[in-house]
């Protein structure tokens, strides 16, 4: 097939623009259909130009034609978030918003990468760019796309929907850079934060949210930023960051505070505390109705890397911590020595369901943390 002079020039222009404005280059290149080498469709060109115009107006680094300042909102008591303004006069065509609803529509996301500075100066404004892959079966649309649903944004989290706003025009959402991201494609979220004017170490949490449907908790992102120079050692800083579950400064975490384990049987969850700060929560599997886990307050009296039950079928229980006489313990998922891993594989699907013989089971990675975190004598509270 022969190309017209106009088609060739247009294709080159789109390609050059997509490579120049790198904040959206991957999305633009993915939008090029397989038959682009044979035909450049007007609809595609329109979509590409809209995407490029949208990106150039949203990024202060490349926007040179707008005099509007980025909109501003408080993220926490420590940082100020800036989201570059998005044009409101660009509306995609109805065909752009149309999609076939799958028989089993699912929403899920995977974190691809994060681009940001690890260390900044006090008062410095810095860019953050987060990339997420659409691993569900339903397309995502941005709030500014003009499409009714499903709209996906990046929500400010921990505490969820935190909204210490300066302007009534700003919500606690970060708008997706692209108008539309199909299943299998990658979305990006670009925003700016202004660091506090004093030395600090902060951690901020963000979670993608399909508006009016659900939060995609498995793709929650925790980002730490070192501001200036603090008195923390590298080791203590890393430990405090790993234990922080709320957005804000990590400097107020006291690593020497007493530790405590609370197990909620009705929720099938474990909550781990350092002083009065919640630092971890895990799903568990407690005793089934015939062999329930006893309620009450006790303490860890014994720790073993591996324990093998005395009675058949002789369960192998890694990271075992006894908290009550009679063999009741907290441990990683059990296994059997002669079943080629079948029982252990089945046990993984039981997390969150009370099926044990009275012990409290954890996923292996959670048991590893708890075993290292809690010394003998740590209080254990089991409540209904």
Secondary structure, 3 states (H helix, E strand, C coil): CCCCHHHHHHHHHHHHHHHHCHHHHHHHHHHCCHHHHCCCCHHHHHHHHHHHHHHHHHCCCCCCCCCCCCEEEECCCCCEEEECCCCCCCCCCHHHHCCCCCCCCCCCEEEEEEECCCEECCCCEEEEEEEEEECCCCCEECHHHCCCCCEEEEEEECCCCCCCCCCCCCCCEEECCCCEECCCCEEEEEEEEECCCCCEEEEEEEEEEECCCEECHHHCEEEEEEECCCCCCHHHHHHHHHHCCCCEECCCCCCCCCEEEEEECCCCEEEEEECCEEEEEEECECECHHHCCCCEEEECCEEEEEEECCCCCCCEEEEEEEEECCCEEEEECCECCCCCCHHHHHHHCCCCCCCECCCEEECHHHHHHHHHHCCCCCEEEEEC
